[in-house]
């Protein structure tokens, strides 16, 4: 039972990390910057990947490839001579799907912990009645 709880807890933490990364991407979707000046670079979009670890899972955070893309905005202070700036490589629809998937995974892991506790209580009650 302890292993199932540890596995579910790792799933809860991974789901929380996925929501945090998606939230960061959504919040910074319009944080543009310069493609040539590293000091004024645009927000680098992030992604998560589940990695199996010690009988559980861990959400590993990495930069998306590419983390930002060129966009046309000649009025931006970050625009080059051709009016090109860097825009985060964020797809809002994709980020919302990731958030929903993480929500479902979180709920499933929380339910597993609850069910595990109920089974433990049933086992203890069964042992008490046998004595």
C-alpha positions in Angstrom: 0.0 0.0 0.0 2.8 2.4 0.7 4.2 1.9 -2.8 0.9 2.8 -4.4 0.6 5.9 -2.2 4.2 7.0 -3.1 3.5 6.4 -6.8 0.3 8.4 -6.6 2.0 11.2 -4.7 4.7 11.4 -7.4 1.8 11.6 -10.0 0.2 14.4 -8.0 3.5 16.4 -7.9 4.1 15.8 -11.7 0.6 17.0 -12.5 1.2 20.1 -10.4 4.4 20.8 -12.2 2.7 20.4 -15.6 0.0 23.0 -14.6 2.7 25.4 -13.3 4.7 25.2 -16.6 1.5 25.5 -18.7 0.5 28.5 -16.6 3.8 30.1 -17.0 3.6 29.6 -20.8 0.1 31.1 -20.9 1.1 34.1 -18.7 4.1 34.8 -20.9 2.7 34.1 -24.3 3.0 37.7 -25.3 6.4 38.4 -23.7 8.3 39.2 -26.9 11.9 40.3 -27.3 14.9 40.7 -29.5 16.2 37.8 -31.6 19.7 39.3 -31.6 20.1 40.8 -28.1 20.3 38.0 -25.5 19.7 40.5 -22.7 16.3 41.4 -24.2 15.4 37.9 -25.4 11.8 36.8 -25.5 10.3 34.4 -23.0 11.5 30.9 -23.7 8.5 28.5 -23.8 8.8 25.5 -21.6 7.5 21.9 -21.7 7.3 18.9 -19.4 8.0 15.3 -20.0 7.1 12.5 -17.5 10.2 10.5 -16.5 9.9 7.2 -14.6 11.7 7.4 -11.3 11.8 5.0 -8.3 8.5 3.4 -9.1 6.8 6.7 -9.7 7.0 9.6 -12.1 8.7 13.0 -12.2 7.9 15.9 -14.6 11.1 17.0 -16.2 11.0 20.6 -17.4 12.9 21.6 -20.5 12.8 24.5 -23.1 10.6 23.9 -26.1 12.4 23.5 -29.4 12.5 26.2 -30.6 11.7 28.2 -27.4 10.6 31.2 -29.5 9.8 32.0 -33.1 10.2 35.0 -35.3 7.2 37.3 -35.6 6.6 40.6 -37.5 6.1 43.6 -35.3 7.8 46.7 -36.8 6.6 48.9 -34.0 8.2 46.9 -31.2 11.3 48.3 -29.5 12.8 44.9 -30.1 12.3 44.8 -33.9 15.3 44.4 -36.1 15.6 46.4 -39.4 13.1 44.1 -41.0 10.5 44.5 -38.2 11.1 41.0 -36.9 11.0 40.2 -33.2 11.1 37.0 -31.1 7.7 35.6 -29.8 7.4 32.7 -27.4 6.6 29.4 -29.0 3.3 29.0 -27.1 0.1 27.5 -28.5 -2.7 28.5 -26.1 -4.9 25.6 -27.2 -2.1 23.1 -26.5 -1.4 24.6 -23.1 -5.1 24.3 -22.2 -5.1 20.7 -23.3 -2.0 20.0 -21.1 -3.7 21.7 -18.2 -6.9 19.6 -18.6 -4.8 16.4 -18.9 -2.9 17.3 -15.7 -6.2 18.0 -14.0 -7.5 14.5 -14.9 -4.3 12.8 -13.8 -4.3 14.7 -10.6 -7.9 13.7 -9.8 -7.1 10.0 -10.7 -4.1 10.0 -8.4 -6.0 11.6 -5.6 -8.8 9.0 -6.0 -6.3 6.2 -5.8 -4.9 7.6 -2.5 -8.4 7.8 -1.2 -9.3 4.3 -2.3 -6.0 3.0 -0.8 -7.0 4.5 2.5 -10.5 3.0 2.4 -9.0 -0.5 1.7 -6.6 0.0 4.6 -9.5 0.9 6.9 -11.5 -2.1 5.7 -8.5 -4.4 6.4 -8.0 -3.0 9.9 -11.8 -3.4 10.6 -11.7 -7.0 9.3 -8.7 -7.8 11.6 -10.5 -6.2 14.6 -13.6 -8.3 14.1 -11.5 -11.5 13.8 -9.9 -11.0 17.2 
